[in-house]
Amino acid sequence: MVPLSTGASGDRKLNVIINGKKYELEAPAKRTRLSALGDYKAKLIEDVHKNSYESTQTYELQFSDGKTRKFIVVGQTE
């Protein structure tokens, strides 16, 4: 996981690799914090495909202290 930034809207953005695929994830930031680089468990908790060209995916990441946070997929690259 590579922390990207806190966006203009205050969202926390991350670049991650899950199962060999590169994603950009986003979650509302309660406070400005930097996520440490590392390997974290990721669980797909929402995977909705309304049609052939749109989808919504949400992952739950588990941090080293056992706490979890939900992140929405906002981008995917090869």
N, C-alpha and C positions, 0 to 999 in steps of 0.2 A: 504494500500500500504506500502510495506517495501522496502526501498532503499537497493539494493544489493551492487553495487560497480560501479566504472568506469573501464571497461575492458581494456585489453592491447591495443586494437585498438582505445581506447578513447570513446567507446560507453557507454551510461548510461544504467544500467541494473536494473530492478525492479522485486520484487516478489509481485504479486497482487492476489486478489480474486475478480472475476467478476462472478456474478450470481451463487455463490457457488462453482465455479471451480478455482483451483489454476493455475496460469500462471506465466511464466517468460517472461518479455517483454524487448525489447531492442530498443534504439534509438541513433543515432549519437549525441555525446555530443559536443556542441559548446564550452563550458567551463566546468571545473569540478565544479559541484554543487551538493549539497545534496538535495533530495526531502524530504519534511517534511512528517511524518507519518500522515495519515488521510484518510477520505472518499472523493473520487473524482468521478465525473461522467465519465463514460466510454461509448463510442459509437463505435460499430463495423462498420468500414467503408470499409473494404475489406474482403471477405471471398471466396477464390478461391480453389476449389477441382478439380485438374486436373485428379486424379485417386483415387482409394480406399485407397492409402497409403501415399499420399502427399497432403498437403494443405498450403495455405498462408493466414494468418489472420493479419489484422492491426486494432488496436484500437486507437481512439483519446481520450486522457484524457483531461478533463477540470479542471484547477486549480482554487483556491479560488479567484484569481484576474480576472478570466474570460478568461485567455489565454489558448490556447490548444496546445497539442503536440502529434504527431503521434508516436506510438510504435508498433513494429512488434512482434508477438508471436514467441518466440524461444524455448519454453518449456511448458509442461503441466503435472501436477501431480494430483493424486487423493486426 
